[in-house]
Amino acid sequence: MSTTTLSYPLKFIDSFRHTLKSLSAMMCENINHMWNDERVLGELISGRRGLKVYKILEPIVDFNIYLPSRVKRCMLETMGRILKSQLERRALYNNLCGLTSNPDEWTYDFLKKHDFASKYNYVKNIRRQTQKFIDEHNRLPASYHELVPKLRVGEFITIAPDDGQFIKIKGTSEFEEKLYLTGKIKVLKERSSVSLKSWKWEEFQIAMPGFIADKQEKVKRPDIRINAEGQVIIDYKTEISNRKQENNNRIVSIDYGLRKLLTITCFEMTDEGLPVQLSRPFFVDIKGVQNKIELIHQEIDRLKSKLSKSTDKKKIKILKREIKLRWKKLKKLSKELEHLASNIIIEIAKIHNCSTIVIEDLRGLNGKKFAGRLNRRIYRTIRAGIFEKLTYKADLIGKTVKTVFPAWTSQFCPKCGKRGDHKNYGEFTCSHCGYSGNRDYIATQNIARKFFQISLKSSTGFGYISESASAAVTAGDFLSKIDGWLNGWKKCLNVAPFIVEMKNWKAYPLIV
């Protein structure tokens, strides 16, 4: 049975901060020596009989300072993983340059044609770096090493296989009706340099939310890091078995809207071969969040304008820091939106017992005419994130995610199959049969028709089955769950027919 590894960030002991910063500085110095040593890189590429990464590097790397053996092992594992990731990117860059020297041509369609579609996110980063290099030097980098001459290890460490000599996790304990993760870890004494006598054991007791404590099928080795807010975080990882895949001809059809984030409708192909609609359409509108995002973008634009005019080094440093903080805020907000949207889709699929989730192919959105610059900013940044999170959450509950290319799905009438009109923005009207409806709702019907292999020009429309009493009751539970997921801005979210108003906004990462 397949499994999914989930990572949950928990606040760790602050006394580990000095240790993490010291080890990170040592790793940064050593990783760049290895990055410029082809002998080391060759060892990593060959994999040497399937050895663990730290085992490959142990006879090669000498830190020239005393480190506990398991601490050194974790540092080698961290550096090795970063190097292997960069080697994969180097090979990908060389392959892309071998096909075409113009990074503008590294599109999704181009990658799919050459069997690199699964590396699309990697390629986006490489393309951005390459275009920046070309703008500065007016030429293509001679090699990937010229494009990325220096590597950086962030303030984090991966825990390699350990027998309790670096970190000992005792397990979970309960105190005053709260669950805690307990254990101890080796830390550097405050304000001390790395030496034989500078290490000590420090005990920890970390509060665990109930929804994490319930998911402990197989606990994996954690990572420890310092996040954007300066907090020391331990990423608690657990491996969960995916449920057996369902298959019942019921689907959730999803359209990425022009002004709304998502439109969601449930359909079924009956045993008699008749397509029917099972639910009302749900429109996920995030206007309140859009306003918040637009304000942050305006602040970034204003700060960039000041930065371009400033010559004061101190002021430039402050402006760059402020811009960075706002980008981090946007990244965090986008992640929350992605989790929230995927949770809503999963819950609707569970309410109507749909085994398959059908969503627009991301390639089809590249040419979609969004309503203004704001929508371009939002949808281009979070749609891939929604798809990624939706896929792993669907696997966990035994559902399948399929994609449909959305071309013409909002243009043809789902009743008579004739070409319709969009006289009013967001509304679809068919002059042949008189059918009209919301443009995004029409798209969900036609996405379902495509999935069921019904031609868009066919007059085979959907019948409608009223929601069962049990589904109506479950829909009420759905509203209660949304209340639990959100701690948010007032009137920030509208999931028709539900309107949720909360003071704070937060989406939990997993609802199963």
C-alpha positions as CSV (number, residue, x, y, z in Angstrom):
1,M,0.0,0.0,0.0
2,S,1.3,3.5,-0.9
3,T,2.1,6.0,1.8
4,T,2.4,9.8,2.2
5,T,4.8,11.6,4.6
6,L,3.3,14.6,6.3
7,S,5.3,17.2,8.1
8,Y,4.0,19.3,11.0
9,P,5.9,22.3,12.3
10,L,6.2,22.4,16.1
11,K,7.9,25.1,18.1
12,F,11.2,23.8,19.5
13,I,13.4,24.8,22.5
14,D,15.0,28.2,21.9
15,S,18.3,27.0,23.5
16,F,19.0,25.1,20.2
17,R,19.2,28.4,18.3
18,H,22.9,29.0,19.0
19,T,23.7,25.4,18.1
20,L,21.9,25.6,14.8
21,K,23.5,28.9,13.8
22,S,27.0,27.6,14.6
23,L,26.5,24.3,12.6
24,S,24.9,26.2,9.7
25,A,28.0,28.4,9.4
26,M,30.3,25.4,9.3
27,M,28.1,23.6,6.7
28,C,28.1,26.7,4.5
29,E,31.9,26.8,4.5
30,N,32.3,23.1,3.7
31,I,29.6,22.7,1.1
32,N,31.1,25.2,-1.3
33,H,34.5,23.3,-1.2
34,M,32.5,20.2,-2.2
35,W,30.5,22.1,-4.8
36,N,33.7,22.9,-6.6
37,D,35.2,19.4,-6.3
38,E,34.1,17.2,-9.2
39,R,35.5,14.1,-7.4
40,V,33.1,14.6,-4.5
41,L,30.2,15.3,-6.9
42,G,31.1,12.2,-8.9
43,E,30.9,10.1,-5.7
44,L,27.4,11.5,-5.0
45,I,26.2,10.9,-8.6
46,S,27.4,7.3,-8.6
47,G,25.8,6.6,-5.2
48,R,28.5,4.0,-4.3
49,R,26.5,0.8,-3.9
50,G,23.4,2.6,-2.6
51,L,25.0,4.0,0.5
52,K,23.3,6.7,2.6
53,V,24.5,10.2,1.6
54,Y,26.3,10.8,4.9
55,K,28.2,7.5,4.5
56,I,29.5,8.6,1.1
57,L,30.7,11.9,2.6
58,E,32.2,10.6,5.9
59,P,35.6,9.6,4.5
60,I,35.8,12.7,2.3
61,V,34.8,15.7,4.6
62,D,36.9,16.8,7.6
63,F,35.5,19.7,9.6
64,N,38.9,20.1,11.4
65,I,37.1,20.5,14.7
66,Y,35.6,18.2,17.3
67,L,32.0,17.3,16.6
68,P,30.0,14.5,18.3
69,S,29.8,11.6,15.7
70,R,26.0,11.8,15.3
71,V,26.1,15.6,15.0
72,K,28.6,15.3,12.2
73,R,26.5,12.6,10.6
74,C,23.5,14.9,10.5
75,M,25.5,17.8,9.0
76,L,26.9,15.5,6.3
77,E,23.3,14.3,5.5
78,T,22.1,17.8,5.3
79,M,24.9,18.9,2.9
80,G,24.6,15.8,0.9
81,R,20.9,16.3,0.2
82,I,21.5,19.9,-0.9
83,L,24.3,18.8,-3.2
84,K,22.3,16.0,-4.7
85,S,19.4,18.4,-5.4
86,Q,21.7,20.8,-7.1
87,L,23.2,18.0,-9.2
88,E,19.8,17.1,-10.4
89,R,19.2,20.7,-11.4
90,R,22.6,20.9,-13.1
91,A,21.7,17.8,-15.2
92,L,18.3,19.3,-16.0
93,Y,19.9,22.7,-17.0
94,N,22.4,20.9,-19.3
95,N,19.6,18.9,-21.0
96,L,17.5,22.1,-21.5
97,C,20.4,24.0,-23.0
98,G,21.1,21.1,-25.2
99,L,17.6,21.4,-26.6
100,T,17.4,25.2,-26.9
101,S,19.5,28.1,-25.6
102,N,16.5,30.4,-25.2
103,P,15.0,30.0,-21.7
104,D,11.8,31.7,-22.9
105,E,11.1,28.4,-24.7
106,W,11.2,26.3,-21.5
107,T,7.4,26.3,-21.2
108,Y,5.2,23.5,-19.9
109,D,4.3,22.3,-23.4
110,F,8.0,22.2,-24.3
111,L,8.9,20.2,-21.1
112,K,6.0,17.8,-21.7
113,K,7.2,17.2,-25.3
114,H,10.6,16.3,-24.0
115,D,9.4,14.3,-21.0
116,F,10.5,16.9,-18.4
117,A,6.9,17.9,-17.3
118,S,7.4,16.4,-13.8
119,K,10.3,18.9,-13.3
120,Y,8.2,22.0,-14.1
121,N,8.7,23.7,-10.7
122,Y,12.5,23.1,-10.8
123,V,12.6,24.6,-14.4
124,K,10.6,27.7,-13.3
125,N,13.4,28.5,-10.8
126,I,16.2,27.7,-13.2
127,R,14.6,29.8,-15.9
128,R,14.2,32.8,-13.6
129,Q,17.9,32.5,-12.6
130,T,19.0,32.1,-16.2
131,Q,17.0,35.1,-17.4
132,K,18.4,37.2,-14.6
133,F,22.0,36.1,-15.6
134,I,21.3,37.0,-19.2
135,D,20.0,40.4,-18.3
136,E,23.1,41.1,-16.3
137,H,25.8,39.6,-18.6
138,N,24.0,39.6,-22.0
139,R,24.8,36.0,-22.6
140,L,23.8,32.5,-21.5
141,P,25.9,31.0,-18.6
142,A,28.7,28.8,-19.8
143,S,27.8,26.2,-17.2
144,Y,25.4,25.6,-14.3
145,H,28.3,26.4,-11.9
146,E,28.6,29.8,-13.4
147,L,24.8,30.2,-12.9
148,V,25.1,29.0,-9.3
149,P,28.7,29.6,-8.2
150,K,28.0,29.4,-4.5
151,L,25.6,27.3,-2.4
152,R,24.0,28.4,0.9
153,V,22.9,26.2,3.8
154,G,20.0,27.8,5.6
155,E,19.7,27.6,9.4
156,F,18.4,24.0,9.4
157,I,19.7,20.5,9.9
158,T,18.3,17.1,8.9
159,I,18.4,14.4,11.5
160,A,20.3,11.4,10.0
161,P,19.9,7.8,11.3
162,D,20.7,8.2,15.0
163,D,20.9,5.8,17.9
164,G,20.1,8.4,20.6
165,Q,23.5,10.1,20.7
166,F,22.3,13.4,19.3
167,I,18.5,13.5,19.8
168,K,16.4,11.1,21.9
169,I,12.7,11.3,21.4
170,K,11.0,9.4,24.2
171,G,7.5,9.7,22.8
172,T,4.3,11.5,23.7
173,S,3.0,12.1,27.3
174,E,-0.1,13.7,28.7
175,F,-0.2,16.4,31.3
176,E,-3.2,18.4,32.4
177,E,-5.2,17.0,29.4
178,K,-2.5,18.1,26.9
179,L,-0.2,16.0,24.8
180,Y,3.5,16.7,24.7
181,L,6.4,15.4,22.6
182,T,9.3,14.7,25.1
183,G,13.0,13.9,24.8
184,K,16.4,15.5,24.9
185,I,19.0,16.8,22.5
186,K,22.6,17.8,22.5
187,V,23.2,21.6,22.4
188,L,26.1,23.9,22.5
189,K,26.5,25.8,25.7
190,E,25.5,29.4,25.2
191,R,28.2,31.7,23.9
192,S,30.7,28.8,23.5
193,S,32.5,27.8,20.4
194,V,32.5,24.2,19.1
195,S,34.8,22.0,21.2
196,L,34.9,18.8,23.1
197,K,33.6,20.3,26.4
198,S,31.1,22.7,24.9
199,W,28.2,20.2,24.4
200,K,25.5,19.3,26.9
201,W,22.2,17.5,27.0
202,E,19.0,19.6,27.1
203,E,15.6,18.1,27.7
204,F,12.5,19.3,25.8
205,Q,8.7,19.0,26.1
206,I,6.8,20.3,23.1
207,A,3.0,20.7,23.1
208,M,1.3,18.7,20.3
209,P,-2.1,19.6,18.7
210,G,-4.5,16.7,18.9
211,F,-4.8,16.3,15.2
212,I,-1.1,15.6,15.0
213,A,-1.0,13.3,18.0
214,D,-3.7,11.2,16.4
215,K,-1.5,10.5,13.3
216,Q,1.5,8.5,14.5
217,E,1.4,5.4,12.2
218,K,5.2,5.7,11.6
219,V,7.2,8.6,12.9
220,K,10.2,9.6,10.7
221,R,13.4,11.5,11.4
222,P,12.6,15.3,11.8
223,D,14.3,18.4,10.5
224,I,15.1,21.3,12.8
225,R,15.2,24.9,11.5
226,I,14.8,28.6,12.2
227,N,11.7,30.0,10.4
228,A,11.1,33.4,8.9
229,E,9.9,34.8,12.2
230,G,13.1,33.7,14.0
231,Q,11.5,30.8,15.9
232,V,13.3,27.4,16.3
233,I,11.0,24.8,14.6
234,I,11.1,21.0,14.6
235,D,9.3,19.5,11.6
236,Y,7.6,16.4,13.1
237,K,7.2,13.9,10.2
238,T,4.9,10.9,10.2
239,E,4.2,8.4,7.4
240,I,0.5,7.6,6.8
241,S,-0.9,4.8,4.7
242,N,-3.1,6.0,1.8
243,R,-6.6,4.5,1.7
244,K,-7.5,2.1,-1.1
245,Q,-8.6,4.0,-4.2
246,E,-12.4,4.3,-4.7
247,N,-14.1,4.1,-8.1
248,N,-17.8,4.9,-8.3
249,N,-18.4,7.2,-11.4
250,R,-19.0,10.2,-9.1
251,I,-16.7,13.2,-9.7
252,V,-16.1,16.7,-8.3
253,S,-15.6,19.1,-11.2
254,I,-13.5,22.2,-10.5
255,D,-13.0,25.4,-12.6
256,Y,-10.4,28.0,-11.8
257,G,-12.6,31.1,-12.1
258,L,-11.9,34.6,-13.5
259,R,-13.0,36.6,-10.5
260,K,-13.7,33.7,-8.1
261,L,-10.9,31.4,-6.8
262,L,-12.8,28.2,-7.5
263,T,-16.2,26.9,-8.7
264,I,-17.0,23.3,-7.6
265,T,-19.9,21.1,-8.7
266,C,-20.5,17.3,-8.2
267,F,-21.6,15.0,-11.1
268,E,-22.2,11.3,-11.7
269,M,-22.5,9.0,-14.7
270,T,-25.3,6.6,-13.8
271,D,-25.3,2.9,-14.6
272,E,-27.7,3.6,-17.4
273,G,-25.1,5.9,-19.0
274,L,-27.0,9.1,-18.1
275,P,-25.0,12.1,-16.7
276,V,-26.5,13.8,-13.7
277,Q,-25.6,16.7,-11.4
278,L,-25.5,15.8,-7.7
279,S,-24.9,19.1,-6.0
280,R,-25.4,22.8,-6.3
281,P,-22.4,24.7,-7.5
282,F,-20.1,26.1,-4.8
283,F,-18.4,29.4,-5.5
284,V,-15.3,30.1,-3.5
285,D,-14.9,33.8,-3.4
286,I,-11.9,35.4,-1.6
287,K,-12.5,39.1,-2.3
288,G,-11.4,40.0,1.3
289,V,-8.2,38.1,0.9
290,Q,-7.6,39.7,-2.6
291,N,-7.8,43.2,-1.0
292,K,-5.3,42.2,1.6
293,I,-2.9,40.8,-1.1
294,E,-3.3,43.9,-3.2
295,L,-2.4,46.2,-0.3
296,I,0.8,44.1,0.3
297,H,1.7,44.3,-3.4
298,Q,1.2,48.1,-3.3
299,E,3.5,48.3,-0.3
300,I,6.2,46.3,-2.2
301,D,5.9,48.5,-5.3
302,R,6.2,51.6,-3.1
303,L,9.3,50.2,-1.3
304,K,10.9,49.2,-4.6
305,S,10.4,52.7,-6.0
306,K,12.1,54.1,-2.9
307,L,14.9,51.6,-3.3
308,S,15.6,52.5,-6.9
309,K,16.1,56.2,-6.0
310,S,18.1,55.7,-2.8
311,T,21.9,56.0,-2.5
312,D,22.1,55.7,1.3
313,K,23.6,52.3,2.1
314,K,21.8,52.1,5.5
315,K,18.5,53.1,4.0
316,I,18.9,50.5,1.1
317,K,19.5,47.8,3.7
318,I,16.4,48.7,5.6
319,L,14.3,48.9,2.4
320,K,15.5,45.4,1.2
321,R,14.6,44.0,4.6
322,E,11.1,45.5,4.5
323,I,10.5,44.1,1.0
324,K,11.7,40.7,2.1
325,L,9.4,40.7,5.0
326,R,6.4,41.5,2.8
327,W,7.2,38.8,0.3
328,K,7.4,36.3,3.2
329,K,4.0,37.5,4.3
330,L,2.6,36.9,0.8
331,K,4.1,33.4,0.7
332,K,2.6,32.5,4.0
333,L,-0.8,33.9,2.9
334,S,-0.7,31.9,-0.3
335,K,0.1,28.7,1.5
336,E,-2.9,29.3,3.8
337,L,-5.2,29.8,0.8
338,E,-3.9,26.7,-0.9
339,H,-4.6,24.5,2.2
340,L,-8.0,26.1,2.7
341,A,-9.1,25.7,-0.9
342,S,-7.9,22.1,-1.1
343,N,-9.6,21.3,2.3
344,I,-13.0,22.6,0.9
345,I,-12.7,20.5,-2.2
346,I,-11.9,17.4,-0.2
347,E,-14.8,18.0,2.1
348,I,-17.3,18.4,-0.7
349,A,-16.0,15.2,-2.3
350,K,-16.6,13.4,1.0
351,I,-20.1,14.8,1.4
352,H,-21.2,13.6,-2.0
353,N,-19.2,10.4,-2.0
354,C,-17.2,11.3,-5.1
355,S,-14.2,9.0,-5.9
356,T,-12.6,11.3,-8.5
357,I,-11.7,15.0,-8.4
358,V,-11.4,16.5,-11.9
359,I,-9.6,19.9,-12.2
360,E,-8.4,22.1,-15.0
361,D,-5.0,21.2,-16.5
362,L,-2.7,24.0,-15.3
363,R,-1.4,24.5,-18.9
364,G,-4.8,25.7,-19.9
365,L,-4.6,28.6,-17.6
366,N,-1.5,30.2,-19.2
367,G,-3.7,31.9,-21.8
368,K,-6.7,32.7,-19.6
369,K,-7.6,36.3,-19.6
370,F,-7.7,37.2,-15.9
371,A,-9.7,40.1,-14.6
372,G,-6.9,42.6,-13.9
373,R,-3.4,42.5,-12.5
374,L,-4.5,41.4,-9.1
375,N,-6.1,38.2,-10.3
376,R,-3.0,37.4,-12.3
377,R,-0.9,37.8,-9.2
378,I,-3.1,35.6,-7.1
379,Y,-4.1,32.7,-9.5
380,R,-0.6,32.3,-11.0
381,T,1.0,31.8,-7.6
382,I,-1.5,29.6,-5.8
383,R,-3.1,27.3,-8.5
384,A,-0.1,25.0,-8.6
385,G,-0.1,24.9,-4.8
386,I,-3.7,24.0,-4.7
387,F,-3.2,21.1,-7.1
388,E,-0.2,19.8,-5.2
389,K,-1.9,19.8,-1.8
390,L,-5.1,18.5,-3.3
391,T,-3.3,15.5,-4.8
392,Y,-1.7,14.3,-1.6
393,K,-4.8,14.9,0.5
394,A,-6.9,13.0,-2.0
395,D,-4.4,10.0,-1.9
396,L,-4.8,9.9,1.9
397,I,-8.6,9.3,1.7
398,G,-8.6,7.0,-1.3
399,K,-9.7,9.6,-4.0
400,T,-8.1,10.3,-7.4
401,V,-7.2,13.6,-8.9
402,K,-7.5,13.9,-12.7
403,T,-6.9,16.8,-15.0
404,V,-8.9,18.0,-18.1
405,F,-7.6,20.5,-20.6
406,P,-10.1,23.4,-20.2
407,A,-10.2,24.7,-23.8
408,W,-13.7,26.0,-24.8
409,T,-15.3,24.8,-21.5
410,S,-17.0,28.2,-20.9
411,Q,-17.9,28.7,-24.6
412,F,-20.4,25.9,-25.4
413,C,-23.9,25.4,-24.0
414,P,-24.0,22.2,-21.8
415,K,-27.6,21.7,-22.8
416,C,-27.7,21.9,-26.6
417,G,-24.0,22.0,-27.5
418,K,-24.2,25.3,-29.4
419,R,-21.7,28.2,-29.0
420,G,-23.0,30.7,-26.4
421,D,-22.5,34.4,-25.6
422,H,-20.9,36.3,-22.8
423,K,-22.8,39.6,-23.1
424,N,-22.6,40.3,-19.4
425,Y,-19.2,39.6,-17.7
426,G,-19.3,36.4,-15.9
427,E,-22.6,35.3,-17.3
428,F,-23.2,32.7,-20.1
429,T,-26.3,32.9,-22.4
430,C,-27.3,30.5,-25.2
431,S,-29.2,32.2,-27.9
432,H,-30.2,28.8,-29.4
433,C,-32.0,27.1,-26.4
434,G,-32.2,30.0,-24.0
435,Y,-30.2,28.4,-21.3
436,S,-28.2,30.8,-19.1
437,G,-26.0,30.6,-16.0
438,N,-22.8,31.6,-14.3
439,R,-19.9,31.3,-16.7
440,D,-17.7,29.4,-14.2
441,Y,-20.6,27.0,-13.4
442,I,-21.0,26.3,-17.1
443,A,-17.3,25.5,-17.2
444,T,-17.6,22.9,-14.4
445,Q,-20.4,21.2,-16.4
446,N,-18.3,21.1,-19.5
447,I,-15.2,19.9,-17.7
448,A,-17.4,17.0,-16.4
449,R,-18.6,16.4,-19.9
450,K,-15.1,16.2,-21.2
451,F,-14.1,13.8,-18.4
452,F,-17.2,11.5,-19.2
453,Q,-16.1,11.7,-22.9
454,I,-19.1,13.6,-24.0
455,S,-18.4,16.0,-26.9
456,L,-18.9,19.7,-26.0
457,K,-21.0,20.0,-29.2
458,S,-23.3,17.2,-28.0
459,S,-26.8,18.0,-26.8
460,T,-26.4,15.5,-24.0
461,G,-26.9,17.7,-20.9
462,F,-27.0,16.9,-17.2
463,G,-30.1,15.8,-15.3
464,Y,-30.4,16.9,-11.7
465,I,-30.7,14.8,-8.6
466,S,-31.8,16.7,-5.4
467,E,-29.4,16.4,-2.5
468,S,-30.3,13.6,-0.1
469,A,-31.3,14.4,3.4
470,S,-28.0,12.9,4.7
471,A,-26.1,15.2,2.3
472,A,-28.0,18.2,3.6
473,V,-27.1,17.3,7.2
474,T,-23.5,16.7,6.2
475,A,-23.5,20.1,4.5
476,G,-24.3,21.6,7.9
477,D,-21.3,19.8,9.4
478,F,-19.3,21.2,6.5
479,L,-20.2,24.8,7.6
480,S,-19.1,23.9,11.2
481,K,-15.8,22.6,9.9
482,I,-15.2,25.8,8.0
483,D,-15.8,27.7,11.2
484,G,-13.0,25.5,12.7
485,W,-10.6,26.0,9.8
486,L,-10.9,29.8,9.7
487,N,-9.7,32.3,12.2
488,G,-9.8,35.1,9.7
489,W,-10.7,38.5,8.4
490,K,-14.3,39.6,8.5
491,K,-16.2,38.6,5.4
492,C,-13.0,37.3,3.8
493,L,-14.5,34.1,2.4
494,N,-17.7,33.3,0.7
495,V,-18.5,29.7,-0.1
496,A,-21.9,29.8,-1.7
497,P,-24.4,29.0,-0.3
498,F,-22.4,29.6,2.9
499,I,-21.0,32.9,4.1
500,V,-18.5,32.7,6.9
501,E,-17.5,35.7,9.0
502,M,-14.7,35.3,11.5
503,K,-12.2,37.6,13.2
504,N,-9.0,35.6,12.5
505,W,-8.0,33.5,9.5
506,K,-6.1,30.2,9.5
507,A,-6.4,27.0,7.5
508,Y,-5.3,23.7,9.0
509,P,-3.0,21.7,6.7
510,L,-4.9,18.4,6.8
511,I,-8.5,17.4,7.2
512,V,-9.0,13.7,6.9
